[in-house]
Amino acid sequence: MLTTSADQYLAPAASNSPALQRAAKSSAMSLMLMTLSPCWCAEAMPALPPSGGSMARAVNSQDRHRTVASAARVGSRRPARSGPGGPAMIINCARYCSGRRQEEVDLHDDAAFDGERQGFVWIGLQEPDEALLRRAQSRFALHDLAVEDAHQAHQRPKVEIYGDSLFLVLRNAAWNGTCVDFGETHVFAGRGHVVTVRHGMSPPYVQVRERAERAEAGLVHGEGFVVYALLDFVVDCYAPVVQALEAEVDAVERAVFTHRGETADVQRAYDLRYELMQLRRTIAPLQEICGRLMRFDTPLFSEELRPYLRDVQDHVIQLVHDIDDLRELLSAALESNMLLASVEMTDTTKKLAAWAAILAVPTAVAGIYGMNFDVMPELRQPLGYPAVLLAIALACGLLYQRFRKARWL
């Protein structure tokens, strides 16, 4: 059957060249195999080994290698991300009672937030999406305006009080070697909950949590102590930034007096002034925030916590004073640079004026004798030319001595 069918397909090419016959035969065989019955194909083809055979293992191994390689290429282009409200957004979530950590809780578990449980829940979120924020809002009855601010970020440092809860906005700062990087931390605090939301550059609060857990005597005060611990940690992180800026200001100040006002030094001074201004806008509002938290009408803060808030306020005041001193040093350095540049310009102008006066003498004499008059008494004298040169030299020497004495040269 195969031979007859092949001859039928090959009949038109019988009169062609051997190369064409071979090509036609190959095409005919391919076409016939495509039209054969599936049953015949199943009988004609050898049976594959079972899934545990060597061929199946080879095929599965090749497929796995291709899949792993493809996944590796995709992973190298784009890192894997968790889904909405996934673990990457919830950093930590635990319940505390009587100054001790009791258990880990799940924000999506309704049973973990029933009204019978004592203590409070401390949740750490990092750049959550709107769905996760709405979930936290439904759990703890967060105010709509505060949730909107926490979702949009880019807020100024402030504290807002909504009934028996408060919303606190803090700005984080860190020195990256050339400038200051800023981030934000939003704190929701109320009866039974503390929720922190981090945006942008923000150090992890694992140290704050560990330090608070070790201080059981302070953690007994509940949510207010957690807010104080967060506030104190953020303020402590400002100190290395101010120290780094102080070193930069000292270097710029030395460069201004050493290099005498090079463009790079002046530009660096202005950049540092901008960084100091931004840092001051970040730190200065904390004075008012600490003062408001120490008032008696502020919820969550007992009388025992007010001295701690006063200590944080003292640190903030000291940092603001240090920043103001650095800004004044930079302003003085820039003013000194301008004065030095003005003095150098004046000295240059004096030197140019002195040499212009000295050169004016021979220029005037040469101009007089270059008018080509016939009747000039000195032209007929044998010593007229040397006498004129000697007079020019004496006049220039006298002017040079006078200018040197006046420190113009």
SVG drawing of the C-alpha trace seen along z (x, -y; Angstrom):
<svg xmlns="http://www.w3.org/2000/svg" viewBox="-16 -124 93 126">
<polyline fill="none" stroke="black" stroke-width="0.4" points="0.0,0.0 2.8,-2.3 4.7,-1.5 1.6,-2.1 0.7,-5.3 4.3,-6.5 4.5,-5.7 1.3,-7.7 2.9,-10.7 6.2,-10.2 4.8,-9.6 4.8,-13.2 8.5,-13.5 9.7,-10.3 11.1,-12.2 13.0,-14.7 16.6,-14.6 17.6,-12.2 17.9,-15.2 14.3,-16.2 13.2,-12.6 14.7,-12.4 13.0,-15.7 9.7,-14.6 9.9,-11.2 10.6,-12.9 7.6,-15.3 5.3,-12.5 6.3,-10.4 5.6,-13.3 2.3,-14.0 1.2,-10.4 2.2,-10.1 0.0,-13.2 -3.0,-11.5 -2.6,-8.1 -5.1,-6.9 -4.3,-7.5 -4.9,-3.9 -2.2,-2.8 0.2,-5.4 -0.4,-4.0 0.3,-0.4 3.3,-1.5 5.1,-3.6 6.9,-1.8 5.3,-2.1 6.9,-4.6 8.4,-3.2 6.4,-3.8 6.8,-7.1 9.5,-5.6 11.6,-4.6 14.8,-6.3 13.1,-8.1 10.4,-9.6 13.0,-10.7 15.1,-12.3 12.1,-14.2 11.0,-15.3 14.6,-16.3 14.8,-18.4 11.5,-20.0 12.6,-20.8 15.9,-22.3 14.1,-24.5 11.5,-25.5 14.2,-26.4 16.3,-28.3 13.2,-30.2 12.3,-31.0 15.9,-32.1 15.8,-34.5 12.5,-35.9 13.8,-36.3 16.8,-38.1 14.7,-40.7 12.1,-41.3 12.1,-40.2 9.2,-38.3 6.6,-40.2 4.0,-39.1 0.4,-39.6 -1.8,-42.3 -1.5,-42.3 1.2,-39.6 4.0,-38.9 6.2,-41.5 3.9,-44.3 3.3,-43.0 6.7,-43.0 5.5,-42.0 2.3,-41.5 2.1,-40.5 0.0,-40.9 1.4,-42.3 -0.1,-42.1 1.2,-43.1 4.5,-44.2 5.2,-40.9 4.8,-39.5 2.0,-37.0 1.6,-35.7 1.8,-36.3 -1.5,-37.3 -2.8,-37.4 -4.4,-40.6 -6.8,-38.6 -7.9,-36.3 -11.2,-37.5 -10.8,-35.4 -7.5,-37.1 -9.3,-40.4 -12.3,-39.6 -13.2,-41.9 -12.3,-39.4 -8.5,-39.5 -6.5,-41.7 -3.5,-43.9 -2.8,-45.6 -1.6,-44.6 1.6,-46.1 1.6,-45.8 4.5,-46.9 3.6,-47.6 5.9,-48.6 4.5,-50.5 1.1,-48.7 -1.5,-48.9 -4.9,-50.5 -6.6,-47.1 -4.3,-46.3 -4.8,-49.8 -8.6,-49.4 -8.3,-46.1 -6.4,-47.7 -9.0,-50.5 -11.8,-48.1 -10.0,-46.2 -9.1,-49.3 -11.6,-51.9 -8.9,-54.2 -10.0,-57.7 -10.5,-58.1 -8.3,-61.2 -5.4,-59.5 -5.7,-56.4 -5.7,-58.7 -2.6,-60.4 -0.8,-57.2 -1.6,-55.8 -0.5,-58.9 2.6,-59.6 4.6,-62.8 3.3,-64.4 4.9,-66.9 5.7,-65.8 2.6,-66.3 0.3,-64.7 -3.5,-64.5 -5.8,-63.4 -9.1,-61.7 -11.1,-61.0 -9.1,-58.5 -6.6,-57.7 -3.8,-59.7 -2.1,-59.7 1.6,-60.6 3.7,-61.4 7.5,-61.2 10.2,-61.7 13.3,-59.4 16.7,-60.6 19.9,-58.9 23.2,-60.0 24.3,-58.2 27.7,-59.7 26.8,-62.7 23.3,-63.8 20.5,-63.0 17.9,-60.4 14.4,-60.9 11.6,-58.5 8.3,-58.6 6.8,-56.6 3.1,-56.9 1.9,-55.7 -1.7,-54.9 -2.1,-54.5 -5.3,-53.9 -6.8,-51.6 -5.6,-48.1 -3.5,-48.8 -0.3,-50.5 0.1,-50.4 3.3,-51.7 3.4,-52.3 6.8,-52.9 7.4,-54.6 10.6,-55.1 13.9,-55.2 13.1,-54.0 15.2,-51.9 13.6,-48.7 12.0,-48.9 13.2,-45.5 15.6,-47.2 12.7,-49.2 10.6,-46.2 13.4,-44.2 14.3,-47.1 10.7,-47.6 10.2,-43.9 13.3,-43.9 11.9,-46.9 8.9,-45.2 8.5,-48.0 8.0,-50.5 5.9,-48.2 3.4,-47.9 2.3,-51.4 0.9,-50.0 0.5,-51.9 1.9,-55.2 5.3,-53.6 5.4,-52.1 4.8,-55.5 7.5,-57.0 10.0,-54.2 9.3,-54.9 9.7,-58.6 12.9,-58.2 14.4,-55.9 13.6,-58.3 15.2,-61.2 18.3,-59.1 18.8,-58.4 19.1,-62.1 22.3,-62.4 24.6,-60.6 23.2,-62.6 24.0,-65.9 27.5,-64.6 28.1,-63.7 26.9,-67.1 29.1,-68.8 32.2,-67.0 31.1,-68.1 30.7,-71.7 34.2,-71.7 35.7,-70.3 34.0,-72.9 35.1,-75.7 38.7,-74.6 38.4,-74.3 37.0,-77.8 40.0,-79.4 42.5,-77.1 41.3,-77.1 40.1,-80.7 36.7,-80.2 36.8,-77.5 33.4,-76.9 33.2,-73.3 33.6,-74.4 31.0,-77.1 28.6,-74.7 29.1,-72.1 28.5,-74.8 25.1,-75.7 24.2,-72.0 25.0,-71.5 22.9,-74.5 20.0,-72.9 20.5,-69.6 20.5,-71.4 17.4,-73.3 15.6,-70.1 16.8,-68.4 15.7,-71.3 12.2,-71.1 12.1,-67.5 13.3,-67.9 11.9,-71.2 8.2,-70.2 9.0,-67.5 9.3,-70.1 5.7,-71.0 4.7,-67.3 6.4,-66.4 4.9,-69.4 1.4,-68.4 1.9,-64.7 2.9,-65.8 -0.4,-67.6 -2.9,-66.1 -5.7,-65.9 -3.6,-63.7 -4.8,-60.0 -2.6,-57.0 0.2,-58.8 0.2,-58.4 1.9,-60.7 4.9,-58.3 5.6,-58.7 5.8,-62.5 9.4,-62.8 10.5,-60.5 8.8,-62.7 10.4,-65.7 13.8,-64.0 13.0,-63.4 12.0,-67.1 15.4,-68.1 17.2,-66.1 15.2,-67.6 16.0,-71.1 19.7,-70.3 19.6,-69.0 17.9,-72.1 20.5,-74.3 23.3,-72.2 21.7,-72.6 21.3,-76.3 25.0,-76.6 26.1,-74.6 23.9,-76.9 25.6,-80.0 29.0,-78.5 28.2,-77.8 26.8,-81.4 30.0,-82.8 32.1,-80.6 30.3,-81.9 30.5,-85.5 34.2,-85.0 34.6,-83.5 32.9,-86.6 35.1,-88.9 38.3,-87.0 37.2,-87.1 36.6,-90.9 40.0,-91.4 41.7,-89.4 39.9,-91.4 40.9,-94.6 44.5,-93.5 44.4,-92.6 42.9,-95.9 45.6,-97.8 48.4,-95.9 46.8,-96.5 46.4,-100.2 50.0,-100.5 51.5,-98.8 49.3,-100.9 50.6,-104.1 54.2,-102.9 53.7,-102.1 52.0,-105.4 55.3,-107.3 57.2,-105.6 53.9,-105.6 53.5,-109.4 57.2,-110.1 57.1,-107.8 53.9,-109.5 55.4,-112.9 58.5,-112.0 56.5,-110.1 54.7,-113.1 57.4,-113.7 58.0,-117.4 61.1,-118.8 61.8,-121.5 62.5,-119.6 65.5,-120.7 66.4,-117.2 66.6,-115.7 69.8,-117.5 71.6,-116.8 74.1,-113.9 73.0,-112.8 69.3,-113.4 68.3,-109.7 70.2,-108.4 68.9,-111.3 65.3,-110.5 65.7,-106.8 67.3,-107.7 64.5,-110.1 61.9,-107.4 63.8,-104.8 64.0,-107.3 60.3,-108.2 59.3,-104.5 61.6,-103.5 60.2,-106.3 56.7,-105.3 57.5,-101.6 59.1,-102.6 56.0,-104.6 53.6,-101.8 55.7,-99.3 55.7,-101.5 51.9,-101.7 51.7,-97.9 50.1,-98.1 52.9,-95.9"/>
</svg>
